[in-house]
Amino acid sequence: MTSASVAVIGGGVIGASAAYHLAARGWRDVLLLDRGAGPGEGSTGRATGGFRAQYATPINVRLSLLSREKLGCFEAETGVDPGYQAAGYLWLAANASELATLRAGQAVQHAEGLHEAVEVGCGDIARLNPALRLDEVAGGVYCPTDGFIRPLQMLQGYLDACRRLGVRIEWGVEVLGLSRRADGTIAAIQTSRGPVGVGAAVNAAGAWAAVVAGWAGWELPVVALRRQVAVTAPSDLLPHTMPMTIYAGDGFHLRVRDGRVLLLWPTPGVPGHPYDVRVEPEWIAAVTAKAHARVPVLRRASIDSAACWGGLYEVSPDKHAVLGPVPGCNNLFLVNGSSGHGVMHAPALGQLLAEIMSDGTAKTLDPTPLRPSRFVEGDLNPVPELL
Ligand SMILES: Cc1cc2nc3c(=O)[nH]c(=O)nc-3n(C[C@H](O)[C@H](O)[C@H](O)COP(=O)(O)OP(=O)(O)OC[C@H]3O[C@@H](n4cnc5c(N)ncnc54)[C@H](O)[C@@H]3O)c2cc1C
């Protein structure tokens, strides 16, 4: 039987960040496994690449600020440009109640040091994004240091840095189960290439994380949720510097990437088929109608059906990440449930996980709100209403 000091299950951006940060802290014999044929076959390759620190809870703001700091030295650390572009995030409220929720989130952000996040009136909004129709907009919030990142470049950076530090990376290997000792700890992982003896394992299986946790007897409440993306044909109707623009009421948002406009609007997945990522023509028609009503210039853009795609969020009950050892199986570590924020938080989560696994706790910031046991304790983070 082959062996590893630690096996990271899942080679998306979070698993790669975890493996890199472990190796950088001196862990040797780290093994990163993914059943995909190569990088980016999971959610990381489907992400649109938004980055924001405008969240409504202190822990999410802190994760973003730590990630932003790490993005600043990402290229020096890994050799790859993470593509951070401070184009801003502009949230729009349709009425006083939505605006009050955005303001409450901003109070949390200011308390955490995100002072550049500001409230904006319709005049500011017209300046920040002149393409918008404003008759249904009551106001909004804006943060200029939010913006964009390149998910696949971040994944590549961590994989390159992993290789330089001696991490073994194996594609096309499916993890099929775990062998546990009488005390509940993991002795080995079962894979499609045979068993691997391990000192510890990391569950970085994204939208499939509940399956892995289940092998250790832990019911991890992380579910897959489809997100669809409508993509226009290339055009210069909107500038690439346009901020990510989000309608707080229904979550419709848009951005420009590589000369195309991406349109998103969260809807439920396919009932009974949580891993189905098909893009539905009716959804494309509905999101396009929203875009035409709110951003009239897009009436001149055509949707490129072949370029539209679907992918999976990995959603926890309080829409916050799950980080730390599994209760009752203390050498299986979870870094799951980022609920659609996993690329932007990957730098922070990888570092915090490595601290927890090396020192028993994270010192850079207090990860208590993310502990796995919060679900059984009934001590969930406040579920964000809009942010
Ligand atoms: C449409 C869309 C837009 C998004 N936009 C953003 C955004 O703007 N900003 C942002 O931060 N996030 C965004 N996300 C969310 C982001 O993609 C995820 O949060 C993030 O990629 C999670 O990273 P991960 O490494 O945990 O998951 P993944 O990238 O899915 O990696 C998990 C890996 O585990 C592997 N795996 C699973 N089970 C096994 C097994 N048994 N054996 C071996 N391998 C296994 C899979 O093959 C997969 O590669 C978006 C997601 C979607 C779908």
The ligand as a Gaussian input file, in Angstrom:
#p B3LYP/6-31G(d) Opt

LIG

0 1
 C      -21.655000      29.746000     -12.227000
 C      -20.756000      29.890000     -11.039000
 C      -20.220000      31.127000     -10.740000
 C      -19.376000      31.278000      -9.642000
 N      -18.819000      32.496000      -9.401000
 C      -17.969000      32.644000      -8.377000
 C      -17.337000      33.892000      -8.137000
 O      -17.600000      34.868000      -8.847000
 N      -16.459000      33.994000      -7.107000
 C      -16.179000      32.931000      -6.297000
 O      -15.383000      33.068000      -5.376000
 N      -16.771000      31.739000      -6.491000
 C      -17.663000      31.574000      -7.499000
 N      -18.277000      30.366000      -7.700000
 C      -18.109000      29.323000      -6.691000
 C      -16.793000      28.615000      -6.861000
 O      -16.723000      28.074000      -8.155000
 C      -16.659000      27.524000      -5.809000
 O      -16.989000      28.024000      -4.538000
 C      -15.225000      26.999000      -5.778000
 O      -14.779000      26.672000      -7.070000
 C      -15.127000      25.797000      -4.874000
 O      -13.829000      25.276000      -5.015000
 P      -13.541000      23.777000      -4.647000
 O      -12.098000      23.555000      -4.877000
 O      -14.093000      23.493000      -3.292000
 O      -14.479000      22.955000      -5.637000
 P      -14.188000      22.299000      -7.071000
 O      -13.509000      23.225000      -7.977000
 O      -15.494000      21.721000      -7.509000
 O      -13.191000      21.140000      -6.733000
 C      -13.615000      19.951000      -6.092000
 C      -12.941000      18.826000      -6.799000
 O      -13.179000      17.620000      -6.071000
 C      -13.140000      16.588000      -6.999000
 N      -13.791000      15.427000      -6.379000
 C      -15.014000      15.372000      -5.838000
 N      -15.252000      14.150000      -5.329000
 C      -14.135000      13.419000      -5.560000
 C      -13.764000      12.078000      -5.291000
 N      -14.588000      11.225000      -4.660000
 N      -12.544000      11.644000      -5.677000
 C      -11.680000      12.487000      -6.326000
 N      -11.986000      13.766000      -6.615000
 C      -13.199000      14.233000      -6.229000
 C      -13.880000      17.136000      -8.204000
 O      -13.478000      16.460000      -9.392000
 C      -13.445000      18.593000      -8.205000
 O      -12.414000      18.881000      -9.130000
 C      -19.090000      30.179000      -8.803000
 C      -19.612000      28.927000      -9.119000
 C      -20.441000      28.777000     -10.223000
 C      -20.992000      27.419000     -10.536000

